Amino acid sequence: MEGIAQAAPGIAMLAAFACVAGGVFTIRRGDRSKGALMLVMAVVLVGNVLIWTM
């Protein structure tokens, strides 16, 4: 892997952590559906990183 391909899993993991934080914050503010979608998106990103690293 070269260039952006090496950085992509790290960037995706940072985005997943940001989605978890944003999802929890959004749920606490009262918008459960958007918060849950952000948490699902974080799970999908982590799954993608697991697939990329195999």
Stockholm file with secondary structure:
# STOCKHOLM 1.0

chainA/1-54         MEGIAQAAPGIAMLAAFACVAGGVFTIRRGDRSKGALMLVMAVVLVGNVLIWTM
#=GR chainA/1-54 SS CCTHHHHHHHHHHHHHHHHHHHHHHHHHTTCHHHHHHHHHHHHHHHHHHHHHHC
#=GC SS_cons        CCTHHHHHHHHHHHHHHHHHHHHHHHHHTTCHHHHHHHHHHHHHHHHHHHHHHC
//
